[in-house]
Amino acid sequence: MNLNKILKIIGAIVALAGIAAAIYIAVKKLTDKKEPEYFDDNDFFECDNDLEIIDVTNETPEIEEAPVKEAPKKKTAKKAEN
């Protein structure tokens, strides 16, 4: 046997193994049971869970009313006498 024929046989075996692996992975992904993935919030947020309580009084601030400005009056055009 020459080297060329041996390389073709090894290439064919590698190709068949690759095809078998691709089929196996495809079947496994399609038939795999879907389970929800749960995350822990502490993994994402650095929080010590200490709450600061702030007392708020029910006082409303006094609002000063701005003086109401009247719209400028329209000037009436005088008709030119003929």
C-alpha positions as CSV (number, residue, x, y, z in Angstrom):
1,M,0.0,0.0,0.0
2,N,1.2,3.4,-0.8
3,L,1.0,6.5,1.5
4,N,-1.7,8.1,-0.6
5,K,-4.2,5.2,-0.1
6,I,-3.5,5.2,3.7
7,L,-4.2,8.9,4.0
8,K,-7.5,8.5,2.1
9,I,-8.6,5.7,4.4
10,I,-7.7,7.8,7.5
11,G,-9.5,10.8,6.0
12,A,-12.6,8.8,5.4
13,I,-12.6,7.5,9.0
14,V,-12.2,11.0,10.4
15,A,-15.0,12.3,8.1
16,L,-17.4,9.5,9.3
17,A,-16.5,10.2,12.9
18,G,-17.2,13.9,12.4
19,I,-20.6,13.2,10.8
20,A,-21.5,10.8,13.6
21,A,-20.6,13.4,16.2
22,A,-22.6,16.1,14.4
23,I,-25.7,13.8,14.3
24,Y,-25.2,12.9,18.0
25,I,-25.1,16.5,19.0
26,A,-28.1,17.5,16.9
27,V,-30.2,14.7,18.3
28,K,-29.2,15.4,21.8
29,K,-30.0,19.1,21.5
30,L,-33.4,18.4,19.9
31,T,-34.5,15.8,22.4
32,D,-33.0,17.4,25.5
33,K,-35.5,18.3,28.3
34,K,-35.8,22.0,28.7
35,E,-35.3,23.1,32.3
36,P,-35.7,26.7,33.4
37,E,-32.5,28.4,34.5
38,Y,-32.7,30.2,37.8
39,F,-30.4,33.0,38.8
40,D,-29.6,34.3,42.3
41,D,-30.0,38.1,42.5
42,N,-27.0,38.4,44.7
43,D,-24.9,37.2,41.8
44,F,-25.8,40.3,39.8
45,F,-26.3,43.0,42.5
46,E,-24.0,43.8,45.3
47,C,-26.5,44.6,48.0
48,D,-26.4,44.3,51.8
49,N,-30.2,44.4,52.1
50,D,-30.1,47.1,54.7
51,L,-32.9,49.6,54.2
52,E,-32.8,53.1,55.4
53,I,-36.0,54.5,56.8
54,I,-36.7,58.2,56.2
55,D,-39.5,60.0,58.0
56,V,-41.4,62.3,55.7
57,T,-43.8,64.9,57.1
58,N,-47.0,65.6,55.3
59,E,-46.3,69.3,55.0
60,T,-46.7,70.8,51.5
61,P,-44.4,73.6,50.5
62,E,-46.1,76.9,49.9
63,I,-46.2,77.8,46.2
64,E,-46.1,81.5,45.4
65,E,-48.4,82.3,42.5
66,A,-46.8,84.4,39.8
67,P,-48.8,87.5,38.8
68,V,-50.9,86.8,35.7
69,K,-49.9,88.9,32.7
70,E,-52.6,89.9,30.3
71,A,-52.1,89.4,26.7
72,P,-51.2,92.5,24.8
73,K,-54.3,94.2,23.2
74,K,-54.5,94.1,19.4
75,K,-54.2,97.4,17.7
76,T,-57.0,98.2,15.5
77,A,-56.0,99.3,12.0
78,K,-57.6,102.6,11.0
79,K,-59.1,102.4,7.6
80,A,-57.9,105.0,5.2
81,E,-60.7,107.3,4.1
82,N,-61.2,107.4,0.4
